[in-house]
C-alpha cells in the first residue's frame, strides 16, 4: 500500500481525533493512518484464496460441515463491522475517507482499516462501493454466496449506523438517503444498497410501531443452531413476540 504522506495527512489525523470523541471514541480504534510493515493490502486480504483461509478459521466456531455460504455471510458481517461504522462517523463528521480497496490495507490481525488517504465526498462513496463490491465478488468466487446477501448485510449495518448518527448529526440523514434510498450511485450506475431495507408496521401490542426488516435473508439459519436474526424477512409477528418475551426473561 502506498501511504499518504506530508502535511495534509497530519491535518487529517487531527481532524479524525476530533471526530472520535465522547460516545464515538471507541469507534476510532477501527481506523489507522500510520502504515506498518506487516499491514495486508485489502486486495490481498479479500482475494478468493485468502477468503478461503479466513473462512476455514472463522468456520471452526460452527458445527462441522456447516453450509459454507452461511459461514461466509456471517464472516462478512464481522468484516463489515470493522469497515462501516467508523468511516460513516468520520464522513458525517466532515472527514470523508478513501476506502478504495486498491489504496487501503488492514492491520495484520484485521483489527483496523489502514487508510490510504482522506477523500472528497463523492470519491469517499465511490471507494465504499468499490470495497463492498470486491467483498461481495470475493465471497461469491470462494463460496458461491450470492452478492445480494453481502449488499443486504452492508445495507442493514449502514441503516443501523446512520439511524443512530441522525440523532446527534443531521448530515447523517442526507447520507442515509444517498446510500440507501437512491436507485443510482453518484456515478450513475445501479445502487446495490437501494431498497434493501423495508419497514414493517406490526400493529401488535408489545412490538415497536415500526420494525426494520431486510428484503434478503442473510442465510445464517442454514447453520444448525442459528436462529433467524431480528431483521430477517422470514420473521413473523409471532416470532417477534416470542423473541421479545425471551429477551424480557433474560433481562
Secondary structure as UniProt FT lines:
FT   HELIX           7..19
FT   HELIX           22..30
FT   STRAND          31..32
FT   TURN            37..38
FT   STRAND          40..41
FT   HELIX           42..45
FT   HELIX           48..58
FT   HELIX           59..61
FT   TURN            64..65
FT   HELIX           68..83
FT   HELIX           85..92
FT   TURN            93..94
FT   TURN            101..103
FT   STRAND          105..106
FT   TURN            108..109
FT   STRAND          113..114
FT   HELIX           121..143
FT   HELIX           147..166
FT   TURN            167..168
FT   HELIX           171..180
FT   TURN            186..187
FT   TURN            192..195
FT   STRAND          197..200
FT   TURN            205..206
FT   STRAND          211..214
FT   HELIX           220..222
FT   TURN            224..225
FT   TURN            230..231
FT   TURN            233..234
FT   HELIX           237..250
//
